[in-house]
Amino acid sequence: MTRVAAVDCGTNSIRLLVADVDPESGSLVDLDRRMIIVRLGQGVDRTGRLAPEALERTFAACREYAAVIKELGAETVRFVATSASRDAENRDDFVRGVLDILGVEPEVISGDQEAEFSFTGATRSLAGRTDLDKPYLVVDIGGGSTEFVLGEEHSRAARSVDIGCVRMTERHAPSSPATPEQIAAIRADIEAALDLAAQTVPIDEARTLVGLAGSVTTVAGIALGLDTYDSARIHHSRISYEQVEEVTTMLLNSTHDERAAIGVMHPGRVDVIQAGALVLLTIMQRIGAREVVVSEHDILDGIAYKAAEGWF
């Protein structure tokens, strides 16, 4: 077993996984898994730069994670940065800050690499399942982008497109409740991005839709009627199209305070969950998915697997 620390820094959140991984058997045992909403991508779609306050929030989280990594004695540390830091003109400031705090340089990966890691993290835990048809379409709805990956045991086609929940929220500023015009504008962006994804990924071949990341898990938690967030109940839950449609409609028609009062809702997702849920619903409509299999294992697990295998 190899003890690894994986950090995934996205547009909305930064997450840490410290785990013991056996690359040969594919086993992964969590020692610590946590998330902090830092909104690193605040304003990036509009300004092209990482905001000073967003950088400081991210660096504060890195200092907390550095203490955990040291305490647990990880042999290998990998820090992967995704959409917001790919898009920012001043990403060198971000790289220097992370290097100073954690002693490792952030690896600003491409959208295709992000998709490959997401597929690995999501599907290894599905190995041996006979109730799910292949190929899988893994959809990782992030803050700045959404990754589409089609494959069986390994990915065979992937595409990253710019329809994350933060990006859509900042671009269209949906009110609470959202207006029909705002919903239509967000949908138009999602449909255009799906057209782009379909040029690379044959999404209509999908037999099982696997959904990742906070927008999907939050919709699942609401659909399951949970009073508080319960990772064990959400992981590998199967949420029907009708449930996703019902939850999305409720969120789009809710006030900010009503969303904040939902037991499974992380405070950092209250203002972006409308767009995130609409991304999921529109994808399901496009490919005719009758359900989504929700996975708590995602890019973070993929980074840990790849780190233990010496992939980096």
N, C-alpha and C positions, 0 to 999 in steps of 0.2 A: 504494500500500500504506500502511496505517496501522498503526503499532506500538502495540499495546495490552497492558495488564497486567490480567488478570482474576484475582480472588481469590474462591474459593468456600469459605465457612466453614460447615461443617455440624455435626452433633451429635458425630461421631466424629473427623473430620479437617478440616484446613485445607489447601487446595491453591492453587498458583499456576501460572498460564500466562502467559508473555510471548510474544507472537506477532506476526508481520506478517500483516495480514488485508487482502484485497481484497474489499470488500463486493459489487462487481459480478459478479466471477467466482466468488465463494464460496471462493476459495483461502485456506488458513490454514497458515502455516509456523511451526512451533514454534521458539522461541529458547531457552526454558527452561520446563520443566514439572516440578514437584516436589510432594511431599505430606509432611505431618507429622501424625501422630496426636496430637491434643491432648485428645480426649474433653471438649469444651466442654460437652456435655450431661450430664456426670456428675451423677446425682442429680436432674435437673430433673423427671423424671416423678413423683418422690416429693415433692420440696420446693417445686417451682415457682420455684426460684432458681438462678442460675449460681453454682457454688462458687468461692470465692476462688482456690483452687489451679488450678482449670480455667481461670479468666480469666488467671492468670499464665502458664500454659503457652501459651495462645493468643497473648498479647501477646509472648512470647518468639519465637514463630514469625513474628509480624508484623514484628518488628525484623529478622529474617533476610530476610524477603521485601522489606522496604523497601530493603535494601542491594542486592538483585538488581535491583529495578525501577530504582533510580537508575543502576546500572552499565550497564544495557541501554538506558536512555533512552526509556522508554515515553512516548508522547505523551498517552495517555489511560489512567487507572486507574479500575477499577470493583471495588468490594468488595461481594459479595452474601452475606448471611447468611440461613440457612434455619431448619430446624425448632427447634433448641434456643433460639435467640435470639427466635423468635416466641413461645415458650411462657413465657419467664422474666419474673418480676416486676421484676428488677433489670437489665433489658437496657440501661438508660441508662448503667450503669457500663461495659458492653461497648462501647457506641457511643463514649463519651468516650475510652476507651483506644485504640481503633483510630484515631480521628481524630487524636489526639496523635502516634501513631507513623507513620501512613501519609499523613496530610494529607487523607484522604477520609473521608466519613461512610459507615458501612456502610448498605447499602440492604436493609432487612429485608423480603424479598419474601414475597408470599402463596404458598400451596401451588400455586395455579393458575399463577402466574408461574413458579415453580420448574419446574413441569411443561412449560410452553412452552419455557423455555430448554433443558431436557433434550432435548426432542423435536428442536429445531433443531440442537443439538450432535451428536446421535446420527445423524440422518437425512441431513444434508447430505453426509456422506461415503459414503452409500449411493446417491447420485444416479447414474442410468444402469445400475444393476444390473438385469439381466433375469431373474436366477435367484431373486429374492425377490418373493413376491406381496404386494400391498397390499390392505387397509390394514395399516400397522404398528401394533403395540401396543408402545410404549416403556415399560419398567418400570425405574424408578430406585430401587433398594433402598438407602436411606440409613441413617443411625444412628437418627434419630428418626422418620422417616416414609418412606413409599414413594409415589412418583408414578406414576400410570397415565395415558398419553396415547395416544389413537388418532388416526390421521390418514394422509394420503397425502403430498403435498408439504408441507402445513401441518397443524397439529393441528386437529381439529374437536371433540374432547371431552377433558376432563382432570379428574382428581380426585387430591387428596393425602389419604392416610389414615395414621393413627398406628401403623404396624407396622414401624418401623425395627429393625435388629439390636440396637442398644444398648437401645432402649426395651423390646423383648421380653426381652432378657437380664436387665435390671434388674428387670423386673416379675415374671418367673417363675424367675429364678436357677437355670437348668438345671445339674445336677451333671455330673461327668465320670466315667463316661458319664451321659447324661441318662436319667431314668426314664421309663417309659411314661406316667405321670401328668403329668410336666412337658411331655412332647412333646404330649400331648393338650390341655393348657391353652394352650400356644403356638398350636397349630393352631386352637383355638376362636377365639382373638383374630384370627388371620389370616383365617379364614373370615368372621367378622363384618365385618372391614374390607373384604373382597372384596365382601360384600353391599352395603356403602355405596358402594364404587367403581362397582359395576355399576348403581347408580341414576343415575349421571351418564355413565359411559363404557360403551358397548355392547361389553364385552370379548369377547363371543362372536363378534363380527364379525371379530376379528383373524385375519389370514392369516400374518403373520410376527411372532414375538415377539422384540423387541430388548431385551437386558438390559444394565443399566449399573451402575457403581459397584463398590466393593471386594468385597462379598460375591459378586457374580456373577463378577468376574474371577478371584477366588481359587478358586472352584469350577471355573472353566474351566481354570486352570493345573494344578490337581490332576488333572482329567479328562484333560488332555493329557499327563500324566506328566512335567511339567517339573521339572528339578532346582532351577532358580532362576526367579525371576519374569522373564518375557520378554514385554514389552509388544507387540512386533511379532508374535509368534506367537499371542498371546491375542486381539489386535484382529481382529474379524470372523471369529473361529473359530465353528464351528457345533457346539454340544454337544447331544447327543441327550438325550431324556427319561431313557433308561435310564442314561446316564452321570451325570446330575444326581442321580437316585435313588440310585445306588451311592455317589457321593461323600457325599451327605447322610447316608445310613445310616452310613457309616464315621465321619463327624464326630460324629454323635450318640452313637456307641458308643465314642468315643475318650476317652483321658485328656487332661488339660491338657498334659502333657509330650509325648504322642504328637502332638498338634496343633502344638505349638511346634516339633517336629522336622521338620515338612513344609517342604520347600525353598522353596515359593512363598509361604509364610505370613508376612505381616507381623506382627511381635510384637504390634502394637496390635490385631490382629484375632483373636488366639488365643481370647480369652474370649467373643467375640460371633459367631464364624463359624457356630456350631451354629444359632443362631436365624436368621441371614442366609440360610444354605443352605435352611433349612426354609421360609422365606418364598418363595424362588424355586421350590422343588419344589411347594409348595401352589398357587402361581399356575399353574404348568404343568399340574397335575392339573385345576384348575378350568376352564381354557379348552381343555383337550385338546391342548396344544402338543406336537408330536413333537420339537421342538428349540428351542434359544434361540440367536440370533445375538448374540454378545458384542461390545460396543463399548467401546473405550477412550476414545472421544469422547463427551462427555456434557454436563452443565450447564456445566462450565468452558468448553468450546468455544462453547456457546450464548451465554454471557456475552460472550466475546470477539467473536463475530459481531455481536451486538446493540450492543456498545459501538462497534465500527467503523462501524456503520450509523447511529450517533447516536440509537439507540432510547431510551436512558436520558434 
